[in-house]
């Protein structure tokens, strides 16, 4: 009985996202090729995070229907590190800057480099694909990320995949892109 009591909290924070089945992620639906795990900890009010191998090795974040005036990520420190607020009037090129500021504030980054920004689609909506490089504070491991952002009916939708450059990013990016391709509002 003691083992069951100790094991329950560790399992309670995760939910299996089964392979090849459409899965509801708040107001989105996606279909992963392989099993992923969804954390019960939310990165933002409208956000969810999945991982295959643990957040240090890979993660994909989904943010659905963020209204104007709200941040992507949860506000941590309004005085010293305020989260930028989404503005539905942002043009597609401005979304890259908004995403960078948000991701920097969320992860307390000083090292973030935009590698590429190009047109993309998210559920058929015109959007932006952003590829970036960063390192975490006090950590020399280079990480890469790729996000797709789109504004639909004045609300922001984001799918963001990131992983260490060493092996994990390249090996999981095709699957992350396939997941982003299946995303439905």
C-alpha positions in Angstrom: 0.0 0.0 0.0 2.9 2.4 0.7 4.3 1.8 -2.8 1.0 2.7 -4.3 0.8 5.9 -2.3 4.3 6.9 -3.3 3.9 6.0 -7.0 0.6 7.9 -7.6 1.9 11.5 -7.5 4.6 10.7 -10.0 2.1 9.3 -12.5 -0.6 11.9 -11.9 1.3 14.7 -13.7 1.4 13.0 -17.1 -1.1 11.9 -19.7 -0.3 9.6 -22.6 -1.0 11.0 -26.1 -1.4 7.8 -28.1 0.1 7.3 -31.5 -2.0 7.6 -34.7 -5.1 8.8 -32.9 -6.5 12.3 -33.1 -5.9 13.9 -29.7 -7.7 17.0 -28.3 -5.2 19.5 -26.9 -7.5 22.2 -25.5 -9.3 23.6 -28.6 -6.8 22.0 -31.0 -6.7 18.5 -32.4 -3.4 16.8 -33.5 -2.4 13.3 -34.5 1.0 12.2 -33.4 2.9 9.4 -35.2 4.3 8.0 -32.0 3.3 8.1 -28.3 4.0 11.4 -26.5 3.5 12.5 -22.9 1.6 15.6 -22.0 2.6 17.3 -18.8 -0.2 18.6 -16.4 2.0 21.7 -15.8 0.8 24.3 -18.3 3.3 26.8 -19.8 0.5 29.3 -20.2 -3.2 29.7 -19.8 -3.9 28.4 -23.3 -0.8 26.2 -23.5 0.1 22.5 -23.3 3.5 20.8 -23.5 4.4 17.3 -24.7 7.6 15.3 -24.6 8.8 12.0 -25.9 12.1 11.6 -23.9 11.9 14.3 -21.2 11.9 18.1 -21.4 15.7 18.3 -21.4 15.7 16.2 -24.6 12.7 17.3 -26.6 9.4 19.1 -26.2 6.6 20.5 -28.3 4.3 23.2 -27.1 0.8 24.0 -28.3 -0.9 27.4 -27.6 -4.6 27.8 -28.8 -6.6 30.9 -29.3 -4.6 33.4 -27.4 -6.6 36.6 -27.4 -5.2 40.1 -27.9 -3.7 41.5 -24.6 -2.7 38.1 -23.3 0.9 36.6 -23.2 1.8 33.2 -24.7 3.5 32.0 -21.5 2.5 32.3 -17.9 3.7 35.6 -16.3 6.5 34.8 -13.8 7.9 38.2 -12.8 6.0 41.2 -14.0 8.6 43.7 -12.6 11.9 42.2 -13.7 11.0 40.0 -16.6 7.5 41.0 -18.0 5.9 38.8 -20.6 5.0 40.6 -23.8 1.3 40.7 -24.6 -0.1 39.5 -28.0 -1.6 42.2 -30.2 -4.0 40.9 -32.9 -2.8 43.7 -35.2 0.7 42.3 -35.5 1.9 41.6 -39.0 3.4 38.2 -39.8 7.0 39.5 -39.7 6.3 41.0 -36.3 5.2 37.7 -34.9 8.9 36.5 -35.0 9.9 39.3 -32.7 7.0 38.8 -30.4 7.8 35.0 -30.2 11.4 35.7 -29.5 10.6 38.2 -26.7 8.1 35.7 -25.2 10.5 32.7 -25.4 13.4 34.7 -24.0 11.3 35.9 -21.0 9.9 32.4 -20.4 13.3 30.7 -20.3 15.3 33.8 -19.0 17.6 33.7 -22.0 20.3 36.1 -23.0 21.5 33.9 -25.9 18.8 33.5 -28.6 19.5 33.7 -32.3 16.9 33.8 -35.0 18.2 31.5 -37.7 15.3 31.8 -40.2 11.8 33.2 -40.6 9.7 32.2 -43.5 6.0 32.0 -44.5 4.2 28.8 -43.4 0.8 27.5 -42.8 -0.9 26.2 -39.6 -4.2 24.4 -40.3 -4.3 26.1 -43.7 -4.0 29.6 -42.2 -1.2 31.8 -43.5 1.4 32.0 -40.8 5.1 32.1 -40.0 7.8 29.5 -39.4 10.6 30.5 -37.1 13.8 28.5 -36.6 16.0 29.6 -33.7 19.0 28.7 -31.6 19.5 29.3 -27.9 21.4 28.2 -24.8 19.9 28.1 -21.3 21.6 30.2 -18.5 24.5 28.3 -16.9 24.4 25.6 -19.6 26.6 25.4 -22.7 24.4 22.9 -24.6 23.1 24.5 -27.8 19.5 23.9 -28.5 17.4 24.5 -31.6 13.7 25.2 -32.0 11.2 25.6 -34.7 7.8 27.2 -34.2 4.8 27.9 -36.4 2.6 30.8 -35.6 -0.7 32.0 -37.2 -3.3 34.6 -36.3 -6.9 33.4 -37.0 -9.9 35.6 -36.3 -7.7 37.8 -34.1 -6.4 35.0 -32.0 -2.9 33.5 -31.9 -2.1 29.8 -32.5 1.4 28.5 -31.9 3.1 25.1 -32.2 6.7 25.2 -31.0 9.2 22.3 -31.0 12.7 22.5 -29.4 15.5 20.1 -28.5 19.3 19.9 -28.1 21.1 20.4 -31.4 23.2 17.4 -30.6 21.1 14.5 -32.1 17.6 15.2 -30.7 16.6 18.2 -32.8 17.3 16.6 -36.2 16.1 13.2 -35.2 12.7 14.5 -33.9 12.0 17.5 -36.2 10.4 15.5 -39.0 7.9 14.0 -36.5 7.3 17.4 -34.9 6.6 18.9 -38.3 4.2 16.1 -39.1 2.4 16.8 -35.8 2.2 20.5 -36.7 0.8 19.5 -40.2 -2.0 17.6 -38.5 -3.0 20.4 -36.2 -6.7 21.5 -36.5 -8.3 24.4 -34.9 
